[in-house]
Amino acid sequence: VTDATGTALVDVLYPQNYHGWVEVEIEAKASVAGTETRRTTRFILDAKAED
């Protein structure tokens, strides 16, 4: 589900022991009026300082 600007928020939940060494790749796809768009992002899982 997206907002009026086409933005969608995603929460990534993971066990605490995965932070710092697991790299994640997330790809989002959308199709509007026959045109498909894809965006990909990569990041390493992080932990909060208090964790």
N, CA, C and O atoms as a Tripos MOL2 file, in Angstrom:
@<TRIPOS>MOLECULE
protein
  204   203    51     0     0
PROTEIN
NO_CHARGES

@<TRIPOS>ATOM
      1 N           0.8540   -1.1790    0.0000 N.3       1 VAL1
      2 CA          0.0000    0.0000    0.0000 C.3       1 VAL1
      3 C           0.8960    1.2370    0.0000 C.2       1 VAL1
      4 O           1.8690    1.3080    0.7500 O.2       1 VAL1
      5 N           0.5670    2.1860   -0.8270 N.am      2 THR2
      6 CA          1.3530    3.4120   -0.9100 C.3       2 THR2
      7 C           0.5110    4.6160   -0.5240 C.2       2 THR2
      8 O          -0.7170    4.5530   -0.4820 O.2       2 THR2
      9 N           1.2030    5.7130   -0.2440 N.am      3 ASP3
     10 CA          0.4910    6.9570    0.0490 C.3       3 ASP3
     11 C           0.2660    7.7270   -1.2510 C.2       3 ASP3
     12 O           0.5000    7.1970   -2.3370 O.2       3 ASP3
     13 N          -0.1790    8.9570   -1.1430 N.am      4 ALA4
     14 CA         -0.4980    9.7710   -2.3210 C.3       4 ALA4
     15 C           0.7160   10.0460   -3.2030 C.2       4 ALA4
     16 O           0.5630   10.3190   -4.3940 O.2       4 ALA4
     17 N           1.9200    9.9790   -2.6360 N.am      5 THR5
     18 CA          3.1350   10.2200   -3.4260 C.3       5 THR5
     19 C           3.7300    8.9310   -3.9910 C.2       5 THR5
     20 O           4.7500    8.9680   -4.6790 O.2       5 THR5
     21 N           3.1010    7.7960   -3.7050 N.am      6 GLY6
     22 CA          3.6200    6.5190   -4.1800 C.3       6 GLY6
     23 C           4.6490    5.9000   -3.2630 C.2       6 GLY6
     24 O           5.3120    4.9330   -3.6380 O.2       6 GLY6
     25 N           4.7940    6.4420   -2.0600 N.am      7 THR7
     26 CA          5.7670    5.9420   -1.0980 C.3       7 THR7
     27 C           5.1440    4.8610   -0.2210 C.2       7 THR7
     28 O           4.0110    5.0010    0.2390 O.2       7 THR7
     29 N           5.8870    3.7880    0.0070 N.am      8 ALA8
     30 CA          5.4580    2.7230    0.9110 C.3       8 ALA8
     31 C           6.5120    2.5650    2.0020 C.2       8 ALA8
     32 O           7.7100    2.6290    1.7270 O.2       8 ALA8
     33 N           6.0740    2.3610    3.2190 N.am      9 LEU9
     34 CA          6.9930    2.1230    4.3380 C.3       9 LEU9
     35 C           7.0630    0.6290    4.6130 C.2       9 LEU9
     36 O           6.0530   -0.0740    4.5730 O.2       9 LEU9
     37 N           8.2810    0.1530    4.8950 N.am     10 VAL10
     38 CA          8.5000   -1.2640    5.1580 C.3      10 VAL10
     39 C           9.2820   -1.4010    6.4550 C.2      10 VAL10
     40 O          10.3030   -0.7390    6.6390 O.2      10 VAL10
     41 N           8.8130   -2.2470    7.3460 N.am     11 ASP11
     42 CA          9.5510   -2.5760    8.5660 C.3      11 ASP11
     43 C          10.2820   -3.8920    8.3390 C.2      11 ASP11
     44 O           9.6920   -4.8610    7.8580 O.2      11 ASP11
     45 N          11.5570   -3.9270    8.6820 N.am     12 VAL12
     46 CA         12.3510   -5.1490    8.5840 C.3      12 VAL12
     47 C          12.6460   -5.5970   10.0090 C.2      12 VAL12
     48 O          13.3610   -4.9180   10.7460 O.2      12 VAL12
     49 N          12.0980   -6.7320   10.3900 N.am     13 LEU13
     50 CA         12.2890   -7.2700   11.7350 C.3      13 LEU13
     51 C          13.2120   -8.4810   11.6500 C.2      13 LEU13
     52 O          13.0750   -9.3170   10.7580 O.2      13 LEU13
     53 N          14.1570   -8.5630   12.5930 N.am     14 TYR14
     54 CA         15.1230   -9.6480   12.5490 C.3      14 TYR14
     55 C          15.6660   -9.9000   13.9510 C.2      14 TYR14
     56 O          15.6250   -9.0110   14.8020 O.2      14 TYR14
     57 N          16.1770  -11.1130   14.1970 N.am     15 PRO15
     58 CA         16.7770  -11.4110   15.4940 C.3      15 PRO15
     59 C          17.9990  -10.5240   15.7430 C.2      15 PRO15
     60 O          18.7460  -10.2180   14.8140 O.2      15 PRO15
     61 N          18.2000  -10.1190   16.9800 N.am     16 GLN16
     62 CA         19.2860   -9.2060   17.3490 C.3      16 GLN16
     63 C          20.6570   -9.7560   16.9490 C.2      16 GLN16
     64 O          21.5410   -8.9830   16.5780 O.2      16 GLN16
     65 N          20.8450  -11.0570   17.0160 N.am     17 ASN17
     66 CA         22.1650  -11.6240   16.7260 C.3      17 ASN17
     67 C          22.5300  -11.5680   15.2370 C.2      17 ASN17
     68 O          23.6400  -11.9620   14.8780 O.2      17 ASN17
     69 N          21.6460  -11.0970   14.3680 N.am     18 TYR18
     70 CA         21.9460  -10.9600   12.9420 C.3      18 TYR18
     71 C          22.5740   -9.6120   12.6120 C.2      18 TYR18
     72 O          23.1090   -9.4450   11.5160 O.2      18 TYR18
     73 N          22.5270   -8.6430   13.5260 N.am     19 HIS19
     74 CA         23.0230   -7.3020   13.1870 C.3      19 HIS19
     75 C          24.5370   -7.3130   12.9820 C.2      19 HIS19
     76 O          25.2730   -8.0650   13.6220 O.2      19 HIS19
     77 N          24.9700   -6.4520   12.0670 N.am     20 GLY20
     78 CA         26.3950   -6.2680   11.8430 C.3      20 GLY20
     79 C          27.0280   -7.1930   10.8290 C.2      20 GLY20
     80 O          28.1310   -6.9160   10.3590 O.2      20 GLY20
     81 N          26.3610   -8.2960   10.4700 N.am     21 TRP21
     82 CA         26.9990   -9.2050    9.5220 C.3      21 TRP21
     83 C          26.0790   -9.7180    8.4230 C.2      21 TRP21
     84 O          26.5510  -10.3540    7.4800 O.2      21 TRP21
     85 N          24.7860   -9.4580    8.5190 N.am     22 VAL22
     86 CA         23.8630   -9.8950    7.4730 C.3      22 VAL22
     87 C          23.5530   -8.7210    6.5480 C.2      22 VAL22
     88 O          23.0940   -7.6680    6.9910 O.2      22 VAL22
     89 N          23.8100   -8.9210    5.2580 N.am     23 GLU23
     90 CA         23.4650   -7.9050    4.2650 C.3      23 GLU23
     91 C          22.1270   -8.2910    3.6320 C.2      23 GLU23
     92 O          21.9170   -9.4400    3.2450 O.2      23 GLU23
     93 N          21.2370   -7.3200    3.5360 N.am     24 VAL24
     94 CA         19.8900   -7.5430    3.0200 C.3      24 VAL24
     95 C          19.7290   -6.7940    1.7050 C.2      24 VAL24
     96 O          20.2230   -5.6770    1.5530 O.2      24 VAL24
     97 N          19.0460   -7.4050    0.7700 N.am     25 GLU25
     98 CA         18.6630   -6.7170   -0.4620 C.3      25 GLU25
     99 C          17.1450   -6.7790   -0.5660 C.2      25 GLU25
    100 O          16.5510   -7.8550   -0.5020 O.2      25 GLU25
    101 N          16.5310   -5.6240   -0.7230 N.am     26 ILE26
    102 CA         15.0800   -5.5440   -0.8700 C.3      26 ILE26
    103 C          14.7800   -4.9190   -2.2240 C.2      26 ILE26
    104 O          15.3430   -3.8870   -2.5870 O.2      26 ILE26
    105 N          13.8840   -5.5610   -2.9630 N.am     27 GLU27
    106 CA         13.4610   -5.0270   -4.2530 C.3      27 GLU27
    107 C          11.9640   -4.7540   -4.2020 C.2      27 GLU27
    108 O          11.1820   -5.5950   -3.7600 O.2      27 GLU27
    109 N          11.5790   -3.5760   -4.6560 N.am     28 ALA28
    110 CA         10.1650   -3.2080   -4.7510 C.3      28 ALA28
    111 C           9.8140   -3.0490   -6.2210 C.2      28 ALA28
    112 O          10.5780   -2.4770   -6.9990 O.2      28 ALA28
    113 N           8.6540   -3.5600   -6.5890 N.am     29 LYS29
    114 CA          8.1780   -3.4520   -7.9640 C.3      29 LYS29
    115 C           6.7940   -2.8180   -7.9550 C.2      29 LYS29
    116 O           5.9870   -3.0610   -7.0580 O.2      29 LYS29
    117 N           6.5390   -2.0050   -8.9660 N.am     30 ALA30
    118 CA          5.2140   -1.4020   -9.1210 C.3      30 ALA30
    119 C           4.8760   -1.3460  -10.5990 C.2      30 ALA30
    120 O           5.7450   -1.1440  -11.4460 O.2      30 ALA30
    121 N           3.6120   -1.5270  -10.8870 N.am     31 SER31
    122 CA          3.1440   -1.4340  -12.2590 C.3      31 SER31
    123 C           1.9820   -0.4530  -12.3060 C.2      31 SER31
    124 O           0.9750   -0.6300  -11.6220 O.2      31 SER31
    125 N           2.1360    0.5850  -13.1260 N.am     32 VAL32
    126 CA          1.1030    1.6070  -13.2750 C.3      32 VAL32
    127 C           0.8860    1.8530  -14.7600 C.2      32 VAL32
    128 O           1.8240    2.1640  -15.4940 O.2      32 VAL32
    129 N          -0.3430    1.7120  -15.1860 N.am     33 ALA33
    130 CA         -0.7090    1.9660  -16.5850 C.3      33 ALA33
    131 C           0.2100    1.2300  -17.5630 C.2      33 ALA33
    132 O           0.5910    1.7750  -18.5990 O.2      33 ALA33
    133 N           0.5620   -0.0150  -17.2240 N.am     34 GLY34
    134 CA          1.3790   -0.8270  -18.1130 C.3      34 GLY34
    135 C           2.8770   -0.6000  -18.0210 C.2      34 GLY34
    136 O           3.6410   -1.2660  -18.7190 O.2      34 GLY34
    137 N           3.3130    0.3200  -17.1790 N.am     35 THR35
    138 CA          4.7370    0.5870  -17.0050 C.3      35 THR35
    139 C           5.1960    0.0210  -15.6670 C.2      35 THR35
    140 O           4.6390    0.3520  -14.6200 O.2      35 THR35
    141 N           6.2170   -0.8360  -15.7080 N.am     36 GLU36
    142 CA          6.7380   -1.4350  -14.4750 C.3      36 GLU36
    143 C           7.9950   -0.7050  -14.0210 C.2      36 GLU36
    144 O           8.8720   -0.3900  -14.8250 O.2      36 GLU36
    145 N           8.0670   -0.4430  -12.7330 N.am     37 THR37
    146 CA          9.2340    0.2000  -12.1300 C.3      37 THR37
    147 C           9.7730   -0.7050  -11.0360 C.2      37 THR37
    148 O           9.0050   -1.3200  -10.2960 O.2      37 THR37
    149 N          11.1000   -0.7870  -10.9330 N.am     38 ARG38
    150 CA         11.7550   -1.5710   -9.8800 C.3      38 ARG38
    151 C          12.7910   -0.7010   -9.1900 C.2      38 ARG38
    152 O          13.4860    0.0870   -9.8330 O.2      38 ARG38
    153 N          12.8860   -0.8480   -7.8980 N.am     39 ARG39
    154 CA         13.9340   -0.1830   -7.1150 C.3      39 ARG39
    155 C          14.4970   -1.2160   -6.1450 C.2      39 ARG39
    156 O          13.7610   -2.0040   -5.5510 O.2      39 ARG39
    157 N          15.8160   -1.1920   -5.9990 N.am     40 THR40
    158 CA         16.4980   -2.1270   -5.1080 C.3      40 THR40
    159 C          17.3690   -1.3480   -4.1420 C.2      40 THR40
    160 O          17.9870   -0.3480   -4.5090 O.2      40 THR40
    161 N          17.4120   -1.8160   -2.9030 N.am     41 THR41
    162 CA         18.3120   -1.2260   -1.9180 C.3      41 THR41
    163 C          19.0030   -2.3540   -1.1610 C.2      41 THR41
    164 O          18.4340   -3.4290   -0.9690 O.2      41 THR41
    165 N          20.2250   -2.0970   -0.7380 N.am     42 ARG42
    166 CA         20.9970   -3.0570    0.0580 C.3      42 ARG42
    167 C          21.4880   -2.3700    1.3160 C.2      42 ARG42
    168 O          21.8410   -1.1910    1.2970 O.2      42 ARG42
    169 N          21.5060   -3.1120    2.4040 N.am     43 PHE43
    170 CA         22.0350   -2.5720    3.6480 C.3      43 PHE43
    171 C          22.4130   -3.7110    4.5750 C.2      43 PHE43
    172 O          21.9250   -4.8320    4.4320 O.2      43 PHE43
    173 N          23.2870   -3.4140    5.5260 N.am     44 ILE44
    174 CA         23.6650   -4.3740    6.5630 C.3      44 ILE44
    175 C          22.7920   -4.1070    7.7720 C.2      44 ILE44
    176 O          22.6080   -2.9590    8.1800 O.2      44 ILE44
    177 N          22.2560   -5.1740    8.3430 N.am     45 LEU45
    178 CA         21.3750   -5.0210    9.4970 C.3      45 LEU45
    179 C          22.1070   -4.3360   10.6350 C.2      45 LEU45
    180 O          23.2640   -4.6470   10.9170 O.2      45 LEU45
    181 N          21.4420   -3.4180   11.2770 N.am     46 ASP46
    182 CA         22.0200   -2.6260   12.3570 C.3      46 ASP46
    183 C          21.2360   -2.8810   13.6410 C.2      46 ASP46
    184 O          20.1210   -3.4030   13.6040 O.2      46 ASP46
    185 N          21.8200   -2.5110   14.7630 N.am     47 ALA47
    186 CA         21.1430   -2.6360   16.0550 C.3      47 ALA47
    187 C          21.1580   -1.2860   16.7490 C.2      47 ALA47
    188 O          22.0520   -0.4710   16.5240 O.2      47 ALA47
    189 N          20.1790   -1.0580   17.5810 N.am     48 LYS48
    190 CA         20.1490    0.1670   18.3800 C.3      48 LYS48
    191 C          21.2420    0.1020   19.4400 C.2      48 LYS48
    192 O          21.5960   -0.9790   19.9090 O.2      48 LYS48
    193 N          21.7680    1.2500   19.8120 N.am     49 ALA49
    194 CA         22.8450    1.3040   20.8090 C.3      49 ALA49
    195 C          22.4310    0.6560   22.1240 C.2      49 ALA49
    196 O          23.2450    0.0060   22.7800 O.2      49 ALA49
    197 N          21.1740    0.8280   22.5120 N.am     50 GLU50
    198 CA         20.7220    0.2630   23.7880 C.3      50 GLU50
    199 C          20.5130   -1.2440   23.7280 C.2      50 GLU50
    200 O          20.3460   -1.8850   24.7660 O.2      50 GLU50
    201 N          20.5200   -1.8260   22.5160 N.am     51 ASP51
    202 CA         20.3840   -3.2770   22.3900 C.3      51 ASP51
    203 C          21.7390   -3.8990   22.6180 C.2      51 ASP51
    204 O          21.8750   -5.1220   22.5620 O.2      51 ASP51
@<TRIPOS>BOND
     1     1     2 1
     2     2     3 1
     3     3     4 2
     4     3     5 am
     5     5     6 1
     6     6     7 1
     7     7     8 2
     8     7     9 am
     9     9    10 1
    10    10    11 1
    11    11    12 2
    12    11    13 am
    13    13    14 1
    14    14    15 1
    15    15    16 2
    16    15    17 am
    17    17    18 1
    18    18    19 1
    19    19    20 2
    20    19    21 am
    21    21    22 1
    22    22    23 1
    23    23    24 2
    24    23    25 am
    25    25    26 1
    26    26    27 1
    27    27    28 2
    28    27    29 am
    29    29    30 1
    30    30    31 1
    31    31    32 2
    32    31    33 am
    33    33    34 1
    34    34    35 1
    35    35    36 2
    36    35    37 am
    37    37    38 1
    38    38    39 1
    39    39    40 2
    40    39    41 am
    41    41    42 1
    42    42    43 1
    43    43    44 2
    44    43    45 am
    45    45    46 1
    46    46    47 1
    47    47    48 2
    48    47    49 am
    49    49    50 1
    50    50    51 1
    51    51    52 2
    52    51    53 am
    53    53    54 1
    54    54    55 1
    55    55    56 2
    56    55    57 am
    57    57    58 1
    58    58    59 1
    59    59    60 2
    60    59    61 am
    61    61    62 1
    62    62    63 1
    63    63    64 2
    64    63    65 am
    65    65    66 1
    66    66    67 1
    67    67    68 2
    68    67    69 am
    69    69    70 1
    70    70    71 1
    71    71    72 2
    72    71    73 am
    73    73    74 1
    74    74    75 1
    75    75    76 2
    76    75    77 am
    77    77    78 1
    78    78    79 1
    79    79    80 2
    80    79    81 am
    81    81    82 1
    82    82    83 1
    83    83    84 2
    84    83    85 am
    85    85    86 1
    86    86    87 1
    87    87    88 2
    88    87    89 am
    89    89    90 1
    90    90    91 1
    91    91    92 2
    92    91    93 am
    93    93    94 1
    94    94    95 1
    95    95    96 2
    96    95    97 am
    97    97    98 1
    98    98    99 1
    99    99   100 2
   100    99   101 am
   101   101   102 1
   102   102   103 1
   103   103   104 2
   104   103   105 am
   105   105   106 1
   106   106   107 1
   107   107   108 2
   108   107   109 am
   109   109   110 1
   110   110   111 1
   111   111   112 2
   112   111   113 am
   113   113   114 1
   114   114   115 1
   115   115   116 2
   116   115   117 am
   117   117   118 1
   118   118   119 1
   119   119   120 2
   120   119   121 am
   121   121   122 1
   122   122   123 1
   123   123   124 2
   124   123   125 am
   125   125   126 1
   126   126   127 1
   127   127   128 2
   128   127   129 am
   129   129   130 1
   130   130   131 1
   131   131   132 2
   132   131   133 am
   133   133   134 1
   134   134   135 1
   135   135   136 2
   136   135   137 am
   137   137   138 1
   138   138   139 1
   139   139   140 2
   140   139   141 am
   141   141   142 1
   142   142   143 1
   143   143   144 2
   144   143   145 am
   145   145   146 1
   146   146   147 1
   147   147   148 2
   148   147   149 am
   149   149   150 1
   150   150   151 1
   151   151   152 2
   152   151   153 am
   153   153   154 1
   154   154   155 1
   155   155   156 2
   156   155   157 am
   157   157   158 1
   158   158   159 1
   159   159   160 2
   160   159   161 am
   161   161   162 1
   162   162   163 1
   163   163   164 2
   164   163   165 am
   165   165   166 1
   166   166   167 1
   167   167   168 2
   168   167   169 am
   169   169   170 1
   170   170   171 1
   171   171   172 2
   172   171   173 am
   173   173   174 1
   174   174   175 1
   175   175   176 2
   176   175   177 am
   177   177   178 1
   178   178   179 1
   179   179   180 2
   180   179   181 am
   181   181   182 1
   182   182   183 1
   183   183   184 2
   184   183   185 am
   185   185   186 1
   186   186   187 1
   187   187   188 2
   188   187   189 am
   189   189   190 1
   190   190   191 1
   191   191   192 2
   192   191   193 am
   193   193   194 1
   194   194   195 1
   195   195   196 2
   196   195   197 am
   197   197   198 1
   198   198   199 1
   199   199   200 2
   200   199   201 am
   201   201   202 1
   202   202   203 1
   203   203   204 2
@<TRIPOS>SUBSTRUCTURE
     1 VAL1         2 RESIDUE 1 A VAL
     2 THR2         6 RESIDUE 1 A THR
     3 ASP3        10 RESIDUE 1 A ASP
     4 ALA4        14 RESIDUE 1 A ALA
     5 THR5        18 RESIDUE 1 A THR
     6 GLY6        22 RESIDUE 1 A GLY
     7 THR7        26 RESIDUE 1 A THR
     8 ALA8        30 RESIDUE 1 A ALA
     9 LEU9        34 RESIDUE 1 A LEU
    10 VAL10       38 RESIDUE 1 A VAL
    11 ASP11       42 RESIDUE 1 A ASP
    12 VAL12       46 RESIDUE 1 A VAL
    13 LEU13       50 RESIDUE 1 A LEU
    14 TYR14       54 RESIDUE 1 A TYR
    15 PRO15       58 RESIDUE 1 A PRO
    16 GLN16       62 RESIDUE 1 A GLN
    17 ASN17       66 RESIDUE 1 A ASN
    18 TYR18       70 RESIDUE 1 A TYR
    19 HIS19       74 RESIDUE 1 A HIS
    20 GLY20       78 RESIDUE 1 A GLY
    21 TRP21       82 RESIDUE 1 A TRP
    22 VAL22       86 RESIDUE 1 A VAL
    23 GLU23       90 RESIDUE 1 A GLU
    24 VAL24       94 RESIDUE 1 A VAL
    25 GLU25       98 RESIDUE 1 A GLU
    26 ILE26      102 RESIDUE 1 A ILE
    27 GLU27      106 RESIDUE 1 A GLU
    28 ALA28      110 RESIDUE 1 A ALA
    29 LYS29      114 RESIDUE 1 A LYS
    30 ALA30      118 RESIDUE 1 A ALA
    31 SER31      122 RESIDUE 1 A SER
    32 VAL32      126 RESIDUE 1 A VAL
    33 ALA33      130 RESIDUE 1 A ALA
    34 GLY34      134 RESIDUE 1 A GLY
    35 THR35      138 RESIDUE 1 A THR
    36 GLU36      142 RESIDUE 1 A GLU
    37 THR37      146 RESIDUE 1 A THR
    38 ARG38      150 RESIDUE 1 A ARG
    39 ARG39      154 RESIDUE 1 A ARG
    40 THR40      158 RESIDUE 1 A THR
    41 THR41      162 RESIDUE 1 A THR
    42 ARG42      166 RESIDUE 1 A ARG
    43 PHE43      170 RESIDUE 1 A PHE
    44 ILE44      174 RESIDUE 1 A ILE
    45 LEU45      178 RESIDUE 1 A LEU
    46 ASP46      182 RESIDUE 1 A ASP
    47 ALA47      186 RESIDUE 1 A ALA
    48 LYS48      190 RESIDUE 1 A LYS
    49 ALA49      194 RESIDUE 1 A ALA
    50 GLU50      198 RESIDUE 1 A GLU
    51 ASP51      202 RESIDUE 1 A ASP
